[in-house]
Amino acid sequence: MIWKKCILKALRSEGTDELGNPVLSEWETVAQLPARETPWTDEQISLEGREVTKSEQRFILPVTGRLLPEFQRAVIDDIPYDITQVIELDPRWTVIQGKVLKR
């Protein structure tokens, strides 16, 4: 199995604006752990559609979702992904699905 370095990132809050809404400004690293790419199955492609499976990837993390901090982005092999779905496979694994960000 090929494990890659995965950096999980969350938006850092810079306080609140005049209306009390949080002001989010900068990406902050919240965790670093290994990840492995998981291929789409034929059944998933037929359910999700080719457009989704072409622009999104799934990765498996060797940690339960309850132990992960809140995050909205993952960087794997220097490629940023906006996280669209987190699937907990308790007690051992978590699958993250992310949309590739264009550079």
C-alpha distances in whole Angstrom, upper triangle without the diagonal:
4,6,10,13,15,19,21,24,28,31,33,37,40,43,44,47,50,49,47,44,41,41,37,36,33,30,29,25,25,21,18,15,11,10,8,10,11,13,17,18,21,23,22,23,26,27,26,27,26,27,25,22,23,23,21,17,15,13,12,13,13,16,19,21,24,23,22,25,27,25,26,23,20,19,16,16,19,20,22,21,24,23,24,23,21,21,20,19,21,20,17,15,16,16,18,19,20,23,22,25,27,28
4,7,10,12,16,19,22,25,29,31,35,37,40,42,44,48,47,45,42,39,38,34,34,31,27,26,23,23,19,16,13,9,9,6,8,11,13,17,19,22,24,22,23,27,27,26,27,25,26,24,21,21,21,19,15,14,12,11,12,13,16,20,21,24,23,21,24,25,23,24,21,17,16,13,12,16,16,19,19,22,21,23,22,21,21,21,20,22,22,18,16,17,16,17,18,19,21,20,22,24,25
4,7,9,13,15,19,22,25,28,31,34,37,39,41,45,44,42,39,36,35,31,31,27,24,23,19,19,16,12,9,6,5,5,8,11,14,17,20,23,25,23,24,27,27,26,27,26,26,24,21,21,21,18,15,13,10,10,9,10,13,17,18,21,19,18,21,22,20,21,18,15,14,10,10,14,15,17,17,20,19,21,20,19,19,19,18,20,20,16,14,14,14,15,16,17,19,19,21,23,24
4,6,10,13,16,20,23,25,29,31,34,36,38,42,42,39,36,33,32,28,27,24,21,20,16,17,14,10,8,5,5,6,8,12,15,18,21,24,26,23,24,28,28,25,27,25,25,23,20,20,19,17,14,13,10,10,10,12,14,18,18,21,19,17,19,20,18,19,16,12,10,7,7,10,12,13,14,17,17,20,19,18,19,19,19,21,21,18,15,15,14,14,15,15,17,16,18,20,20
4,7,10,13,17,20,22,25,28,31,33,36,39,39,37,34,30,29,26,25,21,17,16,13,14,11,7,6,5,6,9,11,15,18,21,24,27,28,25,26,30,29,27,28,27,26,24,22,22,20,18,15,14,11,12,10,12,14,17,18,20,18,16,17,18,16,17,14,10,8,6,7,9,11,12,13,16,16,19,19,18,19,20,20,22,22,18,16,15,15,14,16,15,18,16,18,20,20
4,6,10,13,17,19,22,25,28,30,32,36,36,33,30,27,26,22,22,18,15,14,10,11,8,6,5,5,6,9,11,14,17,19,23,26,27,24,25,28,27,25,26,25,24,22,20,21,18,16,13,12,9,10,9,11,12,15,15,17,15,13,14,15,12,13,10,7,6,5,8,9,10,10,11,13,13,16,16,15,16,17,18,20,20,17,14,13,12,11,13,12,15,14,15,18,18
4,6,10,13,15,19,21,24,27,29,33,33,30,27,24,23,19,18,15,11,10,7,8,6,5,7,9,9,13,14,17,20,22,25,29,29,26,27,30,29,26,28,27,26,23,22,22,20,17,15,15,12,13,11,13,14,16,15,17,15,12,12,13,10,11,8,6,5,7,9,9,10,9,10,12,12,16,16,15,18,18,20,21,21,19,16,14,14,12,14,13,15,14,15,18,18
4,7,11,13,16,19,22,24,26,30,29,27,24,21,20,16,16,13,10,8,6,6,5,6,8,11,11,14,15,17,20,22,25,28,28,25,26,29,28,25,27,26,25,22,21,22,19,17,15,14,12,13,11,13,13,14,13,15,13,9,9,9,6,8,6,5,7,9,12,12,12,10,10,10,10,13,14,12,15,16,18,19,20,18,15,13,13,11,13,12,14,14,15,18,18
4,7,9,13,16,18,20,23,26,26,24,21,17,16,13,12,10,6,5,4,5,7,9,12,14,14,17,18,21,23,24,28,31,30,27,28,31,29,26,28,27,25,22,23,23,20,18,17,17,15,16,15,17,16,17,15,16,15,11,9,8,5,6,5,6,8,11,14,13,13,10,10,10,10,14,15,14,17,18,21,22,23,21,19,16,16,13,14,13,14,15,14,17,17
4,6,9,13,15,17,19,23,22,20,17,14,13,10,10,8,6,5,7,7,10,12,15,17,17,20,21,23,25,26,29,32,32,28,29,32,30,26,28,29,26,23,24,25,21,19,19,19,18,19,17,19,18,18,15,16,15,12,9,7,4,5,6,9,11,15,18,16,16,12,12,10,11,14,15,14,18,19,22,23,24,23,20,17,17,14,16,14,16,16,15,19,19
4,6,9,12,14,16,20,19,17,14,11,9,6,6,6,5,6,9,10,13,16,18,21,21,24,24,26,28,29,32,35,34,30,31,34,31,28,30,30,27,25,26,26,23,21,21,21,21,22,21,23,22,22,19,19,19,15,12,10,8,7,9,12,14,17,20,18,17,14,14,12,13,15,17,17,21,22,25,26,27,26,24,21,21,18,18,16,17,18,16,19,19
4,6,9,12,14,18,18,16,13,10,8,6,6,5,6,6,9,10,14,17,20,23,23,27,27,29,32,32,35,38,38,34,35,37,35,32,34,34,31,28,30,30,26,25,25,25,24,25,23,25,23,23,21,21,19,16,13,11,10,11,12,15,16,20,23,20,20,17,17,16,16,19,20,20,24,24,28,28,29,28,26,23,24,21,22,20,21,21,19,22,22
4,6,8,11,15,15,12,10,6,6,5,7,8,9,10,13,13,17,20,23,26,27,30,30,32,34,35,38,40,40,36,37,39,37,34,35,36,33,30,32,32,29,27,28,28,27,28,26,28,26,26,23,22,21,19,15,13,13,13,15,18,20,23,26,24,23,20,20,18,19,21,22,22,26,26,30,30,31,30,29,26,26,23,24,22,23,24,22,24,24
4,7,9,13,14,12,11,7,5,6,7,8,11,12,15,16,20,23,26,29,30,33,33,35,38,38,41,44,43,39,40,42,40,37,38,39,36,33,35,35,31,30,31,31,30,31,29,31,29,29,26,26,25,22,18,17,16,17,18,21,22,26,28,26,26,22,23,21,22,24,26,26,29,30,33,34,35,34,32,29,30,27,27,25,26,26,24,26,25
4,7,10,11,9,8,6,6,8,10,12,15,15,18,18,22,26,29,32,32,35,36,38,40,40,43,45,45,41,42,44,41,38,40,40,38,35,37,37,34,32,33,33,32,33,31,33,31,30,27,26,26,24,20,18,18,19,21,24,25,29,32,29,29,25,25,23,24,25,27,27,30,31,35,35,36,35,34,31,31,29,29,28,28,29,27,29,29
4,7,8,5,5,4,5,9,11,14,17,18,21,21,25,28,31,34,34,37,37,39,41,41,44,46,45,41,42,43,41,38,39,40,37,35,37,38,34,33,34,34,34,35,33,35,33,32,29,28,28,25,22,19,20,20,22,25,27,31,34,31,30,27,27,24,24,26,27,28,31,32,36,36,37,37,35,32,32,30,30,28,29,30,27,30,30
4,5,5,6,7,6,10,12,16,19,20,24,24,28,31,34,37,37,39,39,41,42,42,45,47,46,42,43,44,42,38,40,41,38,35,38,38,34,34,35,36,36,37,36,38,36,35,31,31,31,28,25,22,22,21,24,27,29,33,35,33,32,28,28,25,26,27,29,30,33,34,38,39,40,40,38,35,35,32,32,30,29,30,28,30,30
4,6,8,10,10,14,16,19,22,24,27,28,31,35,38,40,40,43,43,44,46,45,48,50,48,45,45,47,44,41,43,43,40,38,41,41,38,37,38,39,39,40,39,41,39,38,35,34,34,32,28,25,26,25,27,31,33,37,39,36,35,32,31,28,29,30,32,33,36,37,41,41,43,43,41,38,38,35,35,33,33,34,31,33,33
4,6,9,11,14,17,20,23,24,28,28,31,34,37,40,39,42,42,43,44,43,46,48,46,43,43,44,42,39,40,42,38,36,39,40,36,35,37,37,38,39,38,40,38,36,33,32,33,30,27,24,25,24,26,30,32,36,39,36,35,31,30,27,28,28,30,31,34,35,39,39,41,41,40,36,36,33,33,31,31,33,31,33,33
4,6,9,12,15,19,21,22,25,25,28,32,34,37,37,40,40,41,43,42,45,46,45,41,42,44,41,38,40,41,38,36,38,39,35,34,36,36,36,37,35,37,35,33,30,29,29,27,24,21,22,22,25,28,31,34,37,35,34,30,29,26,26,27,28,29,32,33,36,37,38,39,37,34,34,31,31,30,30,32,30,32,33
4,6,9,13,16,18,19,22,22,26,29,31,34,34,36,36,37,39,38,41,43,41,38,39,40,37,34,36,37,34,32,34,35,32,30,32,32,32,33,32,35,32,31,27,27,27,25,21,18,19,18,21,25,27,31,34,31,30,26,25,22,22,23,25,25,29,30,34,34,36,36,34,31,31,28,28,26,26,28,26,28,29
4,6,10,12,14,16,19,19,22,25,28,31,31,34,34,35,37,37,39,41,40,37,37,39,36,33,35,36,33,31,33,34,30,29,30,30,30,31,29,32,29,28,25,24,25,22,18,16,16,16,18,22,24,28,31,28,27,24,23,20,20,21,23,24,27,28,32,32,33,33,32,28,28,26,26,24,25,26,24,26,27
4,6,10,12,14,18,18,22,25,28,31,30,33,33,35,37,36,40,42,41,37,37,39,37,34,35,36,33,30,33,33,29,28,29,30,30,31,30,32,30,30,26,26,26,23,19,17,16,15,17,21,23,26,29,26,25,22,22,19,20,22,24,24,28,29,33,34,35,35,32,29,29,26,26,24,24,25,22,24,24
4,7,9,11,14,15,19,21,24,27,27,29,29,31,33,33,36,39,38,34,35,37,34,31,33,33,30,28,30,30,26,25,26,26,26,28,26,29,27,27,24,24,23,20,17,14,13,12,14,17,19,23,25,23,22,18,18,16,17,19,21,22,25,27,30,31,32,32,29,26,26,23,23,20,21,21,19,21,21
4,7,10,13,15,18,21,24,26,26,29,29,31,33,34,37,39,39,35,35,38,36,32,33,33,30,28,30,29,26,25,26,27,26,28,27,29,28,28,25,26,25,22,18,16,14,13,14,17,18,22,24,21,20,17,18,16,18,20,22,23,27,28,32,33,34,33,30,27,27,23,23,21,21,21,18,20,19
4,6,10,12,16,18,21,23,24,27,27,29,31,32,35,38,38,34,34,37,35,32,33,33,30,27,29,28,25,24,24,25,24,26,24,27,26,26,24,24,23,20,17,15,13,12,12,14,15,19,20,18,17,14,16,15,17,19,22,22,26,27,30,31,32,31,28,25,25,22,22,19,19,19,16,18,17
4,7,9,12,14,17,20,20,23,23,26,28,29,32,35,35,31,31,34,33,29,31,30,28,25,26,26,22,21,21,21,20,22,20,23,22,23,20,22,20,17,14,12,10,9,9,11,11,15,17,15,14,11,13,12,14,17,19,19,23,24,27,28,29,27,25,22,21,18,19,16,17,16,14,17,16
4,6,9,12,15,18,19,22,23,26,28,30,33,36,36,32,33,36,34,31,33,32,30,27,28,28,24,22,22,22,20,21,19,21,20,21,19,20,18,14,12,11,9,10,10,11,12,15,17,15,16,13,14,14,15,18,20,19,22,23,26,26,27,25,23,21,21,18,20,18,19,19,17,20,19
4,6,8,11,14,16,19,20,23,26,28,31,34,34,31,32,35,33,30,32,31,29,27,27,27,24,22,20,20,18,19,16,18,17,19,17,18,15,12,10,11,9,11,9,9,10,13,15,14,15,12,14,14,14,18,19,18,21,21,23,24,24,22,21,18,19,16,18,17,18,18,17,20,20
4,7,10,14,15,19,20,23,26,27,30,34,33,30,31,34,32,30,32,32,30,27,27,28,25,22,21,20,17,17,15,16,14,15,14,14,12,9,7,8,7,10,10,10,12,14,17,16,17,15,15,15,14,18,18,16,19,18,21,21,21,20,18,16,17,15,18,17,19,20,19,22,22
4,7,10,12,16,18,20,24,25,28,32,32,29,30,33,31,29,31,31,30,26,26,27,24,21,19,18,15,15,12,13,11,13,12,13,11,8,8,10,9,12,11,10,11,12,15,15,16,14,15,15,14,18,17,15,17,17,19,19,19,17,15,14,15,14,17,16,19,19,20,23,23
4,7,9,13,16,19,22,24,27,31,31,28,29,33,31,29,31,30,29,26,25,26,23,21,18,17,14,13,10,12,11,14,14,16,13,10,11,13,12,14,12,9,10,10,12,13,14,14,15,16,15,19,18,16,18,18,19,20,19,17,15,14,15,14,17,16,19,19,19,22,22
4,7,10,13,16,19,22,25,28,29,26,28,31,30,28,30,29,29,25,24,25,23,20,17,15,12,11,7,8,9,12,13,15,12,10,12,14,13,15,14,11,11,10,12,14,15,15,15,17,16,19,18,15,17,16,17,17,17,14,12,12,13,13,16,16,19,19,20,23,23
4,7,10,13,17,19,22,26,27,24,25,29,28,26,28,27,27,24,22,23,22,19,15,13,10,9,6,7,9,13,14,17,14,13,15,17,16,17,15,11,11,9,11,13,14,15,15,17,16,19,18,16,16,16,16,17,17,13,12,12,12,12,15,16,19,18,20,23,23
4,7,9,13,16,19,22,23,20,22,25,24,22,24,23,23,21,18,19,18,15,12,10,6,6,5,7,10,13,13,17,15,13,16,17,15,16,14,10,10,8,10,13,13,14,13,15,14,16,15,13,14,14,14,16,16,13,10,10,9,9,12,13,16,16,18,21,22
4,6,10,13,16,19,20,18,19,23,23,21,22,21,22,19,17,18,17,14,11,9,5,5,7,9,12,15,16,19,18,16,19,20,18,18,16,13,12,9,11,14,14,15,14,17,15,17,16,15,14,15,15,17,17,14,11,11,9,10,12,13,16,16,19,21,22
4,7,10,13,16,17,15,16,19,20,18,19,18,18,16,13,14,14,11,7,6,4,6,9,12,15,17,17,21,20,18,21,21,18,18,16,13,13,10,11,14,13,14,13,15,14,15,15,14,14,16,15,18,19,16,13,12,10,10,10,11,13,13,17,19,21
4,7,9,13,14,12,13,17,17,15,17,16,17,15,12,13,14,11,8,5,5,7,10,13,15,17,17,21,21,19,22,22,20,19,18,15,16,13,15,18,16,17,15,17,15,15,14,14,13,14,14,17,18,16,12,12,9,10,10,12,14,15,18,21,23
4,6,10,12,10,10,14,15,13,14,13,15,13,10,11,13,11,8,7,9,10,14,16,19,20,20,24,24,23,25,25,22,21,20,17,18,15,17,19,17,18,16,18,17,16,15,16,15,17,16,20,22,19,16,15,12,12,11,13,14,15,19,21,23
4,7,8,6,7,10,11,10,11,10,12,11,7,10,12,10,8,8,10,12,16,19,21,21,21,25,26,24,26,25,23,22,20,19,20,18,19,21,19,19,17,18,16,15,14,15,14,17,17,20,22,20,17,16,12,13,11,13,14,15,19,21,24
4,5,5,6,9,10,10,12,11,14,13,10,13,15,13,12,11,13,15,18,20,23,23,23,26,27,26,28,28,26,25,24,22,23,21,23,25,23,23,20,21,20,18,17,18,16,18,17,21,23,21,18,18,14,15,14,16,17,19,23,24,27
4,5,5,6,9,10,10,10,14,13,10,13,16,15,14,14,17,18,22,24,26,26,26,29,31,29,32,31,29,27,26,25,26,24,26,28,25,25,23,23,22,20,19,20,19,21,21,24,26,25,22,21,18,19,17,19,19,21,24,26,29
4,5,5,6,9,10,11,14,13,11,14,17,16,15,15,17,18,22,24,26,25,25,28,30,28,31,30,28,27,26,25,27,25,27,29,26,26,23,23,21,19,18,19,17,20,19,23,25,24,21,20,17,18,16,19,19,21,25,27,30
4,5,5,6,8,9,12,10,8,12,14,12,12,11,15,16,19,22,23,23,22,25,27,25,27,26,25,23,23,22,24,22,24,26,23,23,19,20,18,15,14,16,14,17,17,21,23,22,19,18,14,15,13,15,16,18,22,24,27
4,5,5,5,6,9,8,6,9,12,11,12,12,16,18,22,24,26,26,25,28,30,28,29,28,26,24,23,22,24,22,24,26,22,22,19,20,18,16,16,18,17,20,20,24,27,25,22,20,17,16,14,15,15,17,20,22,25
4,6,5,7,11,10,10,12,15,14,15,16,19,21,25,27,29,28,27,30,32,30,32,30,29,26,26,26,27,26,28,29,26,26,22,22,21,18,18,20,19,22,22,26,29,28,25,23,19,19,17,18,18,20,23,25,28
4,6,9,11,10,10,13,15,14,15,15,18,20,23,26,27,26,24,27,30,28,30,28,26,24,24,24,26,26,28,29,26,25,21,21,19,16,15,18,17,20,20,24,26,26,23,21,18,18,15,17,17,20,23,25,28
4,7,8,6,7,10,11,11,12,13,16,18,22,25,26,25,23,26,28,26,27,25,23,21,21,21,23,23,25,26,22,21,18,17,16,13,13,16,15,19,20,24,26,25,22,20,16,15,12,14,13,16,19,21,25
4,6,6,7,9,11,11,13,15,18,21,24,27,28,28,26,30,31,29,30,28,26,23,23,23,24,24,25,26,23,22,19,19,18,15,16,19,19,22,23,27,30,29,25,23,19,18,15,15,14,16,19,20,24
4,5,5,6,9,10,12,14,18,21,24,27,29,29,27,31,32,30,31,29,26,24,22,22,23,22,23,24,21,21,18,18,18,16,17,20,20,24,25,28,31,29,26,23,20,18,15,15,13,15,18,18,22
4,6,5,6,9,12,14,18,21,24,28,29,29,27,30,32,29,29,27,24,21,20,21,21,21,22,23,19,19,16,16,16,14,16,19,20,24,25,29,31,30,26,24,20,18,14,13,11,12,15,15,19
4,5,6,6,9,11,15,18,21,24,25,25,23,27,28,25,26,24,21,18,17,18,19,19,21,21,17,17,13,13,13,11,12,16,17,20,22,25,28,26,23,20,16,14,11,10,8,11,13,15,19
4,6,5,7,9,13,16,19,23,24,24,23,26,27,25,26,24,22,19,18,17,18,17,19,20,17,16,14,14,14,12,13,16,16,20,21,24,27,25,21,19,15,13,10,10,9,11,14,16,19
4,6,8,11,14,18,21,24,26,27,25,29,30,27,28,26,23,20,18,18,18,17,18,19,15,15,13,14,15,14,16,18,19,23,24,27,29,28,24,21,18,16,12,11,9,9,13,13,16
4,7,11,14,17,20,24,25,25,24,27,28,25,25,23,20,17,15,15,15,15,16,16,13,12,10,11,12,11,14,17,18,22,23,27,29,27,23,20,17,14,11,9,6,6,9,10,13
4,7,10,14,16,20,21,22,20,23,24,21,22,20,17,14,13,12,13,13,15,16,12,11,8,9,9,9,10,13,15,18,20,23,25,23,19,16,13,10,7,5,4,6,9,12,15
4,7,10,13,17,18,19,18,22,22,19,21,19,17,15,13,11,12,11,13,14,11,11,8,10,10,10,11,12,13,16,17,21,22,20,16,14,10,8,6,6,7,7,11,14,16
4,7,10,13,15,16,15,19,19,17,19,18,16,14,13,11,13,11,14,16,13,13,10,11,10,10,9,10,10,13,14,17,19,17,13,10,7,6,4,6,9,11,14,17,19
4,7,10,12,13,13,17,17,14,17,17,15,14,13,10,11,9,12,14,13,13,11,12,11,12,11,10,10,12,12,15,17,14,10,8,6,5,6,8,11,12,15,18,20
4,7,9,10,11,15,14,13,16,16,15,16,14,12,13,12,14,17,16,16,14,15,13,14,12,10,9,10,10,12,13,10,7,6,4,6,9,11,15,16,19,22,24
4,6,8,9,12,11,10,13,14,14,15,14,11,13,12,15,17,16,16,15,16,13,15,13,10,10,10,10,11,12,9,6,5,6,8,11,13,17,18,20,23,25
4,7,9,12,11,11,14,16,16,18,17,15,16,15,17,20,20,19,18,19,17,19,16,13,12,11,10,10,10,6,5,7,9,11,15,17,20,21,24,27,28
4,6,8,7,8,11,14,14,17,17,15,17,16,19,21,21,20,19,19,17,18,16,12,12,9,9,9,8,5,5,6,9,11,15,17,21,22,24,28,29
4,5,6,7,11,13,14,17,17,16,19,19,22,24,23,22,20,20,16,18,15,11,10,7,7,6,6,5,5,6,9,11,15,18,21,23,25,29,31
4,5,5,8,10,11,14,15,14,17,18,22,23,22,20,18,17,14,15,12,8,8,5,8,8,9,9,7,6,9,10,13,16,19,21,23,27,29
4,6,8,10,12,15,17,17,20,21,25,26,25,23,21,20,16,17,15,11,11,8,10,9,9,10,10,9,12,13,17,19,22,25,26,30,31
4,7,10,12,15,17,16,19,20,23,24,24,22,20,20,17,19,16,13,13,11,12,11,11,10,11,10,13,14,18,19,23,25,26,29,31
4,7,8,12,13,12,15,16,20,21,20,18,17,16,14,16,14,11,12,10,13,12,13,12,11,9,12,11,15,16,19,21,22,26,27
4,6,10,12,12,15,17,21,21,20,18,17,15,13,16,15,12,14,13,16,16,16,16,15,12,14,13,16,17,20,21,22,25,26
4,7,10,11,15,17,21,20,19,16,15,13,11,13,12,11,14,14,17,17,18,18,16,13,14,12,15,15,17,19,19,23,24
4,6,8,11,14,18,17,16,13,11,10,8,11,11,10,13,14,18,19,20,19,16,13,13,11,12,12,14,16,16,19,20
4,7,10,13,17,16,14,11,9,6,5,8,10,10,14,16,19,20,22,21,18,15,14,10,11,9,11,13,12,16,18
4,7,10,13,12,10,7,6,5,5,9,11,11,15,17,20,21,23,21,18,15,14,10,10,8,9,10,10,13,15
4,6,10,9,8,6,5,7,7,11,12,12,15,16,18,20,22,19,16,13,12,9,10,8,10,10,10,14,15
4,7,6,5,4,6,9,10,14,15,15,18,19,21,23,24,21,18,16,15,12,12,10,11,10,10,13,13
4,5,5,7,8,11,12,15,16,16,18,19,20,23,23,20,17,15,14,12,12,11,12,10,12,14,14
4,5,8,11,14,15,18,19,19,21,23,24,26,26,23,20,19,17,15,15,14,14,12,13,14,14
4,6,10,13,15,18,20,20,23,24,26,28,29,26,23,21,19,16,16,14,14,11,11,12,11
4,7,10,12,15,17,18,21,23,24,27,28,25,22,19,17,14,14,11,10,7,8,9,9
4,7,9,13,15,16,19,21,23,26,27,24,21,18,16,13,12,9,8,6,6,8,9
4,6,9,11,13,16,18,21,23,25,23,19,16,13,10,8,5,5,5,6,9,11
4,6,9,11,15,18,20,23,25,23,20,16,14,10,8,5,5,7,7,11,13
4,6,8,11,14,17,19,21,20,16,13,11,7,6,4,6,9,10,14,16
4,7,10,14,16,19,22,21,17,13,11,8,6,5,7,10,12,15,18
4,7,10,13,16,18,17,14,10,8,6,5,7,10,13,15,19,21
4,7,10,12,14,14,11,7,6,5,6,9,12,15,17,21,24
4,6,9,12,12,9,6,5,6,8,12,15,18,20,24,27
4,6,8,9,7,5,6,9,11,15,18,21,23,27,29
4,6,6,5,5,7,11,13,17,20,23,26,29,31
3,5,6,7,10,13,17,20,24,26,28,32,34
4,6,9,12,15,19,22,26,28,30,34,36
4,7,10,14,17,20,24,26,28,31,33
4,7,10,13,16,20,22,24,28,30
4,7,10,13,17,19,21,25,27
4,7,10,14,16,19,22,24
4,6,10,12,15,19,21
4,7,10,13,16,19
4,6,9,12,15
4,6,9,13
4,6,9
4,6
4
